[in-house]
Amino acid sequence: MVEKPPWKKSNPRKKAGNKSKRLTPAEKAAAKRAAKKAGRRYPNLVDNMRVAATKKPSAKTR
């Protein structure tokens, strides 16, 4: 079975009640660098998802 791309999936926050996390300024800069490297002016969903996936859990969530 082929997995759907992220932009065609339903919003998981609506289902599970999960709250989205904001990217830090450093993570935003990393996403912008990735977009620039790929030839885009601004980061897209995939750039933001890649940066968010590399987030380390905070001390509160451990």
HELIX and SHEET records of a PDB file:
HELIX    1   1 PRO A    6  LYS A    8  5                                   3    
HELIX    2   2 PRO A   12  ALA A   16  1                                   5    
HELIX    3   3 PRO A   25  LYS A   37  1                                  13    
HELIX    4   4 LEU A   45  ALA A   53  1                                   9    
END                                                                             
